[in-house]
Amino acid sequence: MSQHRALISCPLIQDTIHEFDETLASHGIAYDVPDVDQQLSEADLLACIDEYDAVLAGDDELTGRVLRAADRLQVIAKWGVGTDNIDQETAADEGIAVYNTPGTLSDDVADVVLGYTTMLTRRLHDVDDAVRAGEWYCPRGTSLRGATLGIVGVGNIGSAVARRAAAHRMEVLGYDVVPFDDELVADTGISRVDRDELFERADVVSINCPLNSETEQMVDRAALQRLGPDGYLVNTSRGEIVDQSALVAAVRDGTIAGAALDVFEREPLPSDDPLTELDDVLLGSHNAQNTHEAVQRTNERCIENLVNGLAETTTPASTD
């Protein structure tokens, strides 16, 4: 039988991929599910990529070398929004269509941003630790009402963060290279400012922009100095947007008050990383998007992208 073959490498859909067996089979798509911890490395992919017409990918290292070796590959259906792990230029050169799932995770990530913001400004993590240790710690926190939240990247996720911040009666600032949606401005009162002003005025800065050549290491020593000793940083986007060494130094010396990080330059975060020694930093596991509802929405969109993407390509090669 002539059919397409897909590699299902995103861990978040692997456990439930059988829910889509009928849909995939009806479109002539067979699939393999490899063992994956966090993501497939370049070496992992080079060993098998020439067998597949499509990949339903997580954060796998889909480098130029991998894509040039992918003789059959026609479609990459990326689970989630960020496509920085995919060499887009090579994909275009090789005629490989790349799809992602904008909007499916926005509310869920935004919930975590506001959760982290509340934890930091009310020091809820310290209270929990103290009470568990038999202490009665009552720190005086900062109210969200009247505080200023700065959002770097006002796309789907950043807009959802803005709406939650406005509901908490926070002043909302935003920085982005594209204009803000008129309805968002009307609903939230978000003010468009440049990046330096945002860091100078904000009590909390939330990073919600994509990783690219312009944003890599964007949150550097100078930006953290602008945020100041009463300011907090929340990053649920990509670890490489923040200069991690500069952040460690800034927290240690009191340049900023603290941070909450769901993403890191290297994932999983090594147990001996200097960040793990800092009491004023909350550490996540790249898990801000992980709710039952968001995963189901994203799984369904990925399957749609996979099926529709392959339907638009040429007839697949025959397999035994």
C-alpha positions in Angstrom: 0.0 0.0 0.0 1.2 3.5 -0.9 1.3 5.6 2.3 3.0 8.4 4.1 5.1 7.7 7.2 5.4 10.1 10.1 7.7 10.4 13.1 5.9 11.3 16.2 8.7 12.8 18.4 6.9 15.3 20.6 6.5 13.7 24.1 3.3 15.6 24.9 1.3 13.7 22.2 3.1 10.4 22.2 1.0 8.9 25.1 -2.3 9.7 23.3 -1.4 9.4 19.7 -3.5 6.3 19.4 -6.6 8.5 19.8 -5.8 9.7 16.2 -5.2 6.3 14.7 -8.4 6.3 12.7 -7.8 9.8 11.3 -4.3 9.1 10.3 -5.0 5.7 8.8 -7.9 7.2 6.8 -5.4 9.6 5.2 -2.8 6.9 4.5 -0.5 8.0 7.3 1.5 5.4 9.3 3.7 6.5 12.2 6.5 5.6 14.5 6.9 6.7 18.1 10.5 6.8 19.3 11.7 6.9 22.9 12.2 10.6 23.7 13.2 12.2 27.0 13.1 15.9 26.2 13.8 16.0 22.5 15.7 14.1 19.7 19.2 15.3 19.1 20.7 16.0 15.7 22.4 12.7 15.8 19.2 10.9 16.7 17.4 12.5 13.8 20.3 11.9 11.3 20.0 8.2 12.1 16.4 7.9 10.9 15.1 11.1 9.2 15.4 9.7 5.7 12.6 7.2 6.5 9.9 9.8 7.0 7.6 12.1 5.0 6.6 14.1 8.1 7.6 14.9 11.6 5.3 15.9 14.4 8.0 17.6 16.4 8.6 19.0 19.8 11.9 20.8 20.5 13.9 18.3 18.4 17.1 19.6 16.8 15.9 20.0 13.2 19.1 21.6 12.0 20.1 22.3 8.5 22.2 19.2 8.4 19.2 17.1 9.4 16.8 18.7 6.9 19.3 18.3 4.1 19.5 14.6 4.9 15.7 14.3 4.9 15.2 13.0 1.4 11.5 12.3 1.9 10.5 14.9 4.4 7.7 17.1 3.2 6.0 18.4 6.4 7.1 19.5 9.9 4.1 19.9 12.3 5.6 21.7 15.3 3.8 21.1 18.6 3.4 24.6 20.1 4.4 28.0 18.9 8.1 28.4 18.9 9.9 27.2 15.8 13.4 28.3 16.8 14.6 24.6 16.9 13.9 24.3 13.1 16.3 25.7 10.5 13.6 27.6 8.6 15.9 28.8 5.8 17.0 25.2 5.0 13.4 24.0 5.3 12.3 26.6 2.7 15.2 25.7 0.4 14.4 22.0 0.7 10.6 22.6 0.1 9.6 21.4 3.5 6.5 23.0 4.9 6.6 24.1 8.6 3.5 24.4 10.6 2.9 25.5 14.3 0.0 26.0 16.6 -0.5 29.6 17.5 -3.1 30.4 20.0 -3.6 26.9 21.4 -1.5 27.5 24.6 -2.0 31.3 25.1 -4.4 31.3 28.1 -2.6 28.4 29.9 0.9 30.1 29.7 -0.6 33.4 30.7 -2.2 31.8 33.8 1.3 30.7 34.8 2.8 34.2 34.2 0.3 35.7 36.6 0.8 32.9 39.0 4.5 33.4 39.1 3.9 37.2 39.4 1.8 36.7 42.5 4.2 34.2 44.0 7.1 36.6 43.6 5.4 39.8 44.8 3.8 38.1 47.8 6.8 35.7 48.4 4.4 32.7 48.7 7.3 30.3 48.0 9.1 31.6 51.1 6.0 31.4 53.3 5.5 27.8 52.2 9.1 26.8 53.0 9.0 28.6 56.4 5.7 27.0 57.6 6.9 23.6 56.5 10.0 24.2 58.7 7.9 25.1 61.7 8.3 28.9 61.3 5.5 31.5 61.1 6.9 33.8 58.4 4.8 36.8 57.5 6.5 38.9 54.8 4.9 42.1 53.7 4.4 41.8 49.9 3.4 44.1 47.1 -0.1 44.5 45.8 -0.7 43.7 42.1 -3.3 46.5 41.9 -1.4 49.6 40.9 1.8 47.8 40.0 3.2 47.9 36.5 3.6 44.8 34.3 5.8 45.1 31.3 5.2 42.6 28.5 8.0 41.9 25.9 6.2 40.4 23.0 2.5 41.2 22.7 1.4 38.4 20.5 -1.2 35.7 21.4 0.4 34.9 24.7 1.5 38.4 25.6 -2.1 39.6 24.9 -3.5 37.0 27.2 -1.1 38.1 29.9 -2.1 41.7 29.3 -5.8 40.9 29.8 -5.1 39.1 33.1 -2.9 41.9 34.3 -5.6 44.5 33.5 -8.1 42.4 35.4 -5.8 42.7 38.4 -5.9 46.5 38.0 -2.3 46.6 37.0 -0.8 49.2 34.6 0.3 47.4 31.5 3.2 48.3 29.2 4.1 46.5 26.0 7.0 46.3 23.6 6.7 44.6 20.2 7.9 45.2 16.7 4.3 45.0 15.3 1.3 47.3 16.2 -1.0 46.3 19.0 -4.5 45.1 18.3 -7.0 47.9 18.8 -9.4 45.8 20.8 -6.5 44.8 23.2 -5.6 48.4 23.7 -9.3 49.3 24.4 -9.7 46.4 26.8 -6.5 46.6 28.8 -5.2 50.2 28.4 -1.8 48.8 27.4 0.7 51.4 26.5 3.3 50.9 23.7 6.8 51.8 24.9 10.3 51.0 23.8 12.2 48.2 25.4 14.4 50.4 27.6 11.4 52.3 29.0 9.6 49.1 29.7 12.4 47.8 31.8 12.8 51.1 33.6 9.1 51.5 34.5 7.9 48.0 35.1 7.7 46.3 38.5 7.5 42.9 36.8 8.7 42.1 33.2 7.2 39.1 31.4 9.1 37.7 28.4 6.7 36.4 25.8 8.5 37.0 22.5 9.9 34.3 20.1 13.6 33.5 20.1 15.4 34.8 17.0 18.6 36.6 16.1 17.1 39.9 17.4 15.9 38.6 20.8 18.7 36.2 21.7 20.4 37.4 25.0 18.1 40.5 24.8 17.7 40.5 28.6 21.3 41.3 29.4 23.1 43.1 32.3 21.9 46.5 31.1 18.3 45.5 30.9 18.4 44.0 34.4 19.9 47.1 35.8 17.0 49.1 34.3 14.6 46.7 36.0 16.1 47.6 39.4 16.3 46.2 42.9 12.5 46.1 43.4 11.8 44.5 40.0 11.1 40.9 39.0 11.6 39.0 35.7 9.3 36.2 34.5 10.3 34.1 31.5 8.0 31.5 30.0 9.3 31.9 26.4 12.8 30.7 25.6 15.8 30.5 27.9 18.2 31.9 25.4 16.4 35.2 25.4 17.9 35.9 28.9 21.6 36.1 29.6 21.5 33.5 32.3 24.9 34.4 33.8 23.9 38.1 34.0 20.7 37.1 35.7 22.5 35.0 38.3 24.8 37.9 39.1 21.9 40.4 39.2 19.9 38.3 41.7 23.0 37.6 43.8 24.0 41.2 44.1 20.5 42.6 44.5 20.4 44.3 41.1 16.8 42.8 40.8 14.6 41.4 43.5 14.1 38.0 41.8 12.9 36.0 38.9 10.7 33.1 37.8 11.9 30.9 35.0 10.1 28.2 33.2 12.7 27.9 30.5 16.5 27.8 30.4 19.5 28.0 28.1 20.0 24.3 28.7 17.1 21.9 29.4 16.6 20.0 31.6 18.4 22.5 33.9 21.5 20.8 35.4 21.2 20.1 39.1 24.5 22.0 39.7 23.4 25.1 37.8 24.0 28.4 39.8 20.3 29.2 39.5 19.5 26.3 41.8 21.4 28.0 44.6 19.3 31.2 44.5 16.4 31.5 47.0 14.9 34.5 45.0 14.5 32.5 41.8 11.5 30.2 41.1 12.4 27.3 38.7 10.0 25.6 36.3 10.4 22.7 33.9 9.2 24.2 30.6 5.7 23.3 31.7 3.7 26.5 31.6 1.6 25.2 28.6 0.9 21.8 30.2 -2.8 21.6 31.0 -5.2 18.8 29.9 -7.2 21.3 27.8 -4.2 23.0 26.1 -2.5 19.7 25.3 -5.7 18.4 23.7 -6.2 21.5 21.6 -2.6 21.5 20.5 -2.6 17.7 19.7 -5.7 18.2 17.5 -4.2 21.1 15.7 -1.0 19.2 15.1 -2.8 16.3 13.6 -4.7 18.7 11.4 -1.5 20.3 10.3 0.1 16.9 9.6 -2.8 15.6 7.6 -3.5 18.8 5.6 0.2 19.4 5.0 0.8 16.0 3.5 -2.4 16.3 1.5 -0.9 19.3 -0.3 2.3 17.6 -1.2 3.1 15.1 -4.0 2.2 11.5 -4.0 4.3 9.7 -1.3 6.9 7.0 -2.0 5.8 3.4 -1.8 6.7 1.5 1.3 6.6 -2.2 2.1 
